[in-house]
Amino acid sequence: MELKDVDLNLLVVFEHLLRERTVSGAARTLNLSQPAVSNALARLRRMFDDELFVRSSKGMLPTPLAQDLAEPVAYALESLQVALSQKVSFDPLRSERSFRIAMTDIGEVHFIPRLMGALRERAPGVAVATVRNTAVDLASEMSLGKIDLAVGPLPELGSEFFQRRLFRQRYVCMFRPGHALDKRTVSRSDFEGAEHVVVTAAGTGHARVDEILAQRGVQRKIRLRVPHFAALADIVASTDLVATVTETFARRSAAYFGLRHIPHPIDLPEIQINLFWHARYHRDPANQWLRNEFVGLFSD
C-alpha cells in the first residue's frame, strides 16, 4: 500500500472509532450519519485487508493491526492538525470546552477549589471533570486526548509524556487535639504505640509511604483502612486514630476540622507533585493554556 492510495478522511474515522469504540459514537463526534461511518469502516477493512474492529460486549475492540496503527495514525493526524491550525488560538473567555484531569481525591482537595475559583474569572464557560488515574488506562487515555492533564507522582508515565514539577511536600503525623501524640516531641515508640488509620490508595505515590514504613520495620497498630482520603479528616477528628498524610492535606484539615499535626517521627522522603501531558498535545493552545494556569496557581 502506498500513501497516495490512502484517503485521509478514512484515517480520521479510524481514529474516532479507536476513541469511541462504537459506530454511533464516532458518527456523533464526527457529525456524520451512522451509515456513512459504517461505509468508511468497510472501506478501511478492504484497504487494510483486516477487520480492524470486532464487536464485543465492551464495544468495538481493535484488532492487533488496529492497535499497531493507532499511534502512528494519531501522530500523523495531530501533526497535520497542528500545521493547519498554527494561527488558531485558544480564547478562554469565550471557550465552552470541557477539560478532563486525572488526579486522586486528595488532589481534588488541594487543586480543584483554587482552580475553579480562577476559572470563574478567567474562563467562565470552561468546565472541568476529574478522573481517577487508577480507574483508566491513563497513558492510553492521554495519548488519545480523552484526558488532558494528570497531576501527582506518576512514575508510570513514560518518555512520550512531558512533565513539570509543581511542588514538593513532606509527610506529617495528623491527629485530633488532645491526642496522646499532641506534644512537643514524639518518638518512634510513641508512633508505633498509637492506633492508626491508613488510606490504601493503590496505584498512587502515597502507597509508597506504607512500603517504606514496612521496609524500615515500623510496627503500626492499624485499626482502620479506607480506600480514599475523602472522609479521613472526619474520622481522625472523632477518634483516637492517627494518620500519615501530606502537610498540605494536614493544613487544610487543621483549618476546617481543627486537627493537629507534627513532623513525622519516621524520616520519610518528600513527595514530588508533577503535572503531566502527552507529547501529542504539547503545542495545543488549549492544553498549553490549562498547563499555564496550573503552573501559575500551584507551582513553587
Secondary structure as UniProt FT lines:
FT   HELIX           3..5
FT   HELIX           8..20
FT   HELIX           23..30
FT   HELIX           34..48
FT   STRAND          53..56
FT   TURN            57..58
FT   STRAND          59..62
FT   HELIX           64..84
FT   TURN            85..87
FT   TURN            92..94
FT   STRAND          98..102
FT   HELIX           105..122
FT   TURN            124..125
FT   STRAND          127..131
FT   TURN            133..137
FT   HELIX           138..143
FT   TURN            144..145
FT   STRAND          149..152
FT   TURN            155..156
FT   TURN            159..160
FT   STRAND          161..169
FT   STRAND          171..175
FT   TURN            177..178
FT   TURN            180..181
FT   HELIX           188..193
FT   STRAND          195..199
FT   TURN            202..203
FT   TURN            205..206
FT   HELIX           207..215
FT   TURN            216..217
FT   STRAND          221..226
FT   TURN            230..231
FT   HELIX           232..237
FT   STRAND          242..246
FT   HELIX           247..257
FT   STRAND          260..263
FT   STRAND          271..278
FT   HELIX           279..281
FT   TURN            282..283
FT   HELIX           285..298
//
